[in-house]
Amino acid sequence: MRHFLLFGFAIIALLPLGCQEKPEATPEAIAIGPEDWPWWRGPNRDGVADPKQNPPTNWSETKNVLWKMPIPGRGHGSATVVGERVYLTTAEEDRHIQSVLCFDRGTGKELWRKEVHDGAFPTKGANAKASHASATVACDGKRVFVNFANDGFVQASALDCKDGKIVWQTKVADYVLHQGYGPSPAIYKGLVIVSADHKGGGKFAGLDRVTGKIVWSIDRPKLPNYASPIILNVDGKDQLILIGCKLVTSLDPLTGKKYWETAGSTEECVTSTVTDGKHVFSTGGYPKNHVAAIVADGSGKVAWENTTRVYVPSLLVVGKHLYGVQDAGIATCWDCATGKEIWTSRLGKAGFTSSPVLVGNRIFVTNETGTTFIFKANPEKFELEDENKLGDEALSTPTICGSRIYIRVVKIGADKKREEWLYCLAK
């Protein structure tokens, strides 16, 4: 049985392929500030933070901790920070509840908690590292947007920033669970964009931010995939890029019209692509490992490709160089244009699920045991600046804005009890 929360909204039927509604003529302004982190991978959707800020580079359980708050349940979504509020997803697996939490940015005080779905979680098929709250919410200053897979479907929801009241909910697609669901929503002008790739045949849709109505929708191959949609300005225009399902796909983010599509990706991808202005970079780990540079002019040309396994952590572009952290814990720097490997260096012994974040010329990246490594974005050589451990496990990506670091970690007690915490670190 499917469970829907009914607060005066309607479940919107999918539009047939190619059918479009006209988006708002003048979309609502997106009310975010220069010290905010409004969606997955930050303001520019590329993992690059404001270079002028000054976050701490060393911390501990007691050092440079502004506040910390316990998080019920389990999730891998990162913190979204807009205005004076911090938003986070979580799932209570024992109660089968998926929620959004809201905290005060300055004190960590919980302001509201909204149960978005109350329904059956699948018991089979999920990867052991997956969670039922792996997406990072997006915020336009008025509403918080979140995707959850629940009881056989993917549903997008909009919540009021002030009190967490559900403004609308829209069923985007049926969903066949394979490894788990993790794509985060993307905001573009008047739309919120949602992906729901799966082996039963997925959907990719643009929804009106105010009403939740589906403005455009396209069918996807019958293959599992986990990448979030990313909007990048490349080759002189905004392109909505999705990797995976053996394709690299570029769409007009406002209409869903296909700019170009090419084979150049593996079947299952997790990372969010980045660009140097000419290429988009695809990475995957099933059925083969690869990092590839696709020329984003519609030619379909693959400029270069290698067999490095950067399956889960997303990449960073800094100038003419591409930086990545392999799942096995090896940092690597490549030349964007040629793919030439410039250097590699091991970061500890643990694996990585979290993605790196760039602040100025420093790269922050956290491994699965809660150790954050800070190294220079230096194309000449690897330079480790510091490393700091917090908690016993970390799978989500740190959020760095306003000279603070928001990091979600797990602590394992002597009784093996698992507890999640959200830390706010500041000098």
N, C-alpha and C positions, 0 to 999 in steps of 0.2 A: 504494500500500500504506500502511495506517495503522500507526504505530508507537506502542506502549504500553509504559511502564515497568512491570514486574511485580515488586512488592515485597510480595506478600501481600495486595494489595487486590483488590477486584472492580470491574469496570465495571458501574455500576448502570443498569438500563433505565429509560427515561422512564415515569412514571406517566401513565395516560390523563388527559385533561382532566377536571378536577373531582375526580379521585381524590386523597385525602389520607391521609397517615399521621399518627398522633398525635405531636406533638413531645414532647421530654423534659418530664416533669412538673416537675422542678427543674433547669433548665439550669445548666451549669457557669458559675461566676463569670467575668466578663471582667476579667482582671487587668492593668489599665492605671493609670498614675499621672497626676497633674496636670501633669507636665512632658513627657508623651508626646504623640506625633502618630500615633495607631494605624491610621489609614486615610485614604483619599482625602478631601481637604478638611477634615481635622482632627477633633478630638474631637466637635464638634457638627455636623459634616458641612456646614458653611456657609462655610468659608474664614476663620473668625474664630479667632485664636490667643489664648492667655492674655494678658489686657491688662497683667498685673503684670510680665511679663518685660521684659528690657532688651537686645534684640539690637543689634548694630552698625548704624549708618545710613550708614557709609562704609567702603569696603574697596577693595582692589586685589589684584594677584597676590601681593603681599608683605605688605600691611597687613591686620590682623585675620583672618588665616588660621590657624585652630587646627591643621587638618590637611587634606590632600588625597590622594585615592587614584585611580589609573587604573582605568577600567571597561572590561572587554573588550566588544567588539561595539557594539551600538547599541540605544537604547531611549529612551522618553519618560516612563516611570513616575517618579513622585516618590519621595523617601525616606520610608519608614515608620520611626518611632522609638519603641521600647517598651523600658523598663528601660535596660539598658546596651548595647543593640544597635540597629543601623541596618540596614534591609533594602531591597533594590533589585532590580528586574527588569532583565534584559538579553537580547539576542538576537544571536548570532554568525551573521551571514547567510552567511558563507563555509562554515561548518560545519553550518548548519541546526540550531542548538541554542538552546533557550530555557531560561534559568536564573534562579535567585534567588541573590543574593549577601548575605552577612551580615558586618557590620563592627562592631568595637568602637566604642562611642559616644565614648569619651574619647580614643582614639589613632588611630582609623581603620584599625587592623590588620584585615586580612581574617580572619575566624574560620572561615567555611566557604563553599563554593560548590556548589550543587546543580543539576545538569542535570535539568530537569523533562521536557523533550521533546527527542527527537532524531529529526527527521523532515523531510519535504519542505516547504519554504516555497513558497507560490504565487509564480509568476513574472509573472503578469499580474493587472491589476485594482487593485492598491494605489495609493493616492495617493502622490506623490513625497515628501510630508512624513510619511507614516505609517511606523511601525516595527512589528516583530513582538514588541515588548515595551512596549506603551504603557500597560498597566494598572498601577496602584499597588496593592501588596499590602495586605491587612488583617491585623491581628494581635490575638489575644485574650489574649496573655500566655503561652500554651502552644504555639499553632500559628500558622503564617503561611499565609494563604489567597491563592491567586493564580489568575487566569484567563488562559488562552492560547488563541488560535485556531491550530490546527496541522493541516495535511493534511486539511482539509475538515470539521473539527468544532471546537466549543468545549468545553474540558474544564476543570473546576475541580479544584484540588489543594490538599491541606493538608500542610504540612511541619512537622516538629518544630522548635521554636525553638532547641533546644540544639545540634543537630547537622545540621539540614537533612534528616533522613531523611523520606521520603515516608510519611505516615500513611494517606492515602487519595487516590484520584482517581475522579472521577465525570464521565462524559460527559453534558453538559447538552443539547446539540443539534448536529445537523449545521449546517454553516456555509458559506454562499456568499459569498466575499470580494467586496466592492465597492470601498470606499475603504480599508478596514483595520478592525482590531478594537481597541477601546480601553476598553470599560467595566470599571471596577474593582469588585471584590466589596464588599458591604456586610454588616456584622455586626449582627444584632439578636437579643438574648436568646440562645436556643439555636440560632439559624440563621445561615448565611451565604447571602446572596442574590445571584444571578447573572443577568445579562441577556444575551441572545444574539439581538438583532434582526438580520434579514437578508432579502434579497429572495427567498429560497426559502421563507420562513415560519419565524419565530423562536420562541424559548421564553423564559419568564421563570420562575425557579424558586427555591424556598427549600430549602436543604440542611441536614441536621443537622450541626452543627459538629464533633461527636465522631466520627460514623460516615461522613459523606458521603452518607447516604441522602437521596433526594429526598422531602421532606415534602409539598410542594405544587408544582404546575407549571401554567402557563397558556400557551395558544397566542397568538402575536402575528401581526399582519398581515404579508403578504409584501412588506415594504418595508425598505430599508436604513436603519439608524439606529445611533448611536454613544454615546448618553447612558448614564451610569452610574446605577444605582438609588440613590435618596437617601431616607432616612427623616427626616421632619420632624414636629414636634409643631405642628399647625395646626388651627384650629377645635376645640380642646379634646381632640384625640386624636393618637396617633402614626399617620402616614400614610406609606405607601411610594409615592413619586411617581416616575413615569417619563414623560418627554416624548419626542415624536417619533412617526413613523408616522402623522402628521396627528392625533394624539390627545394629551391630557393625561390620564393614568390614575392613579387613587388606589386602593391596595389595603391591606387589613389585612396588615401585614408578617409576622404570625405564621401566618396561614392562607392567604393569597393571595386571600381573598374580596374582590370588587370593592366598594369604597365608592362610587365614582362615576367616570365617564369622560366626556370632552367633547371635541368638536373645538375646537381652540384652539392648535394647534401646527403647525409645518411638517412636511414629510415627513422630512427628515434634520436631526437635532439632535445636538449634541456636549456642550453645557453641562450642568452639574448644577444643578438648580433650587434656589432659596432661598425663604424666606418671611418675611413681616412679622407672621405670626400669623393673618392673615386671607386673604391672597392667596398663591398660588404663582406664580413668575415664569418664564415660558417664553421661550426665545430660539432662533432658528434661522436658517439661511442658504440652504436649498434646499427647494423651488423659489422661495421668496421670503425676503427679510430681514424679521425681525420681533422685537420685544420685546413681550410681552403679560403682563398681570396677570389671573390667573384666580381668581375667588372660590372658595375651597376648602371650601365648605359643601355641595357636591353639586348646586348649582343650575345649574352649567355657565355661569354668567354671566361674560363677559369684561368686566372693569371698564374696561380701556383697552388700546390697542395702537398701536404705531408701526412704522415701517419701517427702524429702525436695524439695521445689520449687526453684531450681537454673536454670531457664529456659533460660535467655539471657546472664547474665554475666558469662564469662569463669572462670575456677578454676585456682589455683596456687598450685604447689607442692614445699614445702620447707623441704628438708631432708625427714624425715619419716612422715610428716604431710601434710594434704590437707586443703587448705584454700579456702573458697568461700564466696560470698556475695549474699544473696538471692534477688530476684527481689523486695521483699517488704522492703529491707533495713536492713537485719539482717546478721551480719558477723558471720561466723562459722568456727571452727577448728575441723577436724576429724583425727583420726589415719588412715594412709593409709592402713595398713595391715588388720585392723579389722573393720573399719568404726565407731569405738566408737566416739561419740561426746564428745569433751573435753570441749569446751566452746561456748557460743553464746552471742552476744551483739548487740543491736540496734544502727544503724547509722542514726540518724535524723529521720525525718518523711516522706521524699520523697522516691520514688522508684528508682531502679537502672537499667540502660540498659548498661552502660559502664562496661568494664572488669577491674579487678585490675592489677596493675603492681608492681613487686617487685624490689626494689633497696636496696641492702645490706640486712639489717634486717627490712626494712620498706616496708609496703604495701600502695600504693597510689590507691584510687578508688574514682570516681566522680559520684554523684547522678544526677538525672534528672533535678534538679534545679540549677546545677552548683557548688555545694559544694563538694570540694575534702577532703576526710578524709584520714589521715595518721596514721596508727597504726602499732605496732610491730608484726612481724612474731614470736610470742612467744607462744609455745604450752602449756605453763603453765597457762597463764591468758591473758585476753584482756587488751591491753594497748594503749589507744588513745593518740597520740602525738600532733596532730594539726588538724585543719580544716580551710579551706579557701574557700571563695565564689567568683566566677567570672562569670558574666553574669546572665541570668535568666533561661537558659535551656542548658543542655549538654547531648547528647546521644552517642557521640563517645568516644573512649578510648584514654586517653592521651598517647603521645609518649615521652619517657624519654631516652635521649642519649646525650653524650658529656656534661653532667652536666646541661642540659637544659630540660625544659618541654614544649612540643608543645601541646596545647589544643584548641580544637574547641568548641566554645560556641555560644549561641544565646542571643541577647539583644532584649528586647521588649520595644519600645518607648512609650511615653505618648499617641501617636496616634494609639497604638497597632500594629505599623509596626514592622515586624520581620527582624532582621539583623544578619547575621552570621559573626563571626570574628575568625581568627586564631591568638592565642597569643603565643609568645615565652617568657618563663619565665626563668630567670637566676639570680644568686646572683650578 
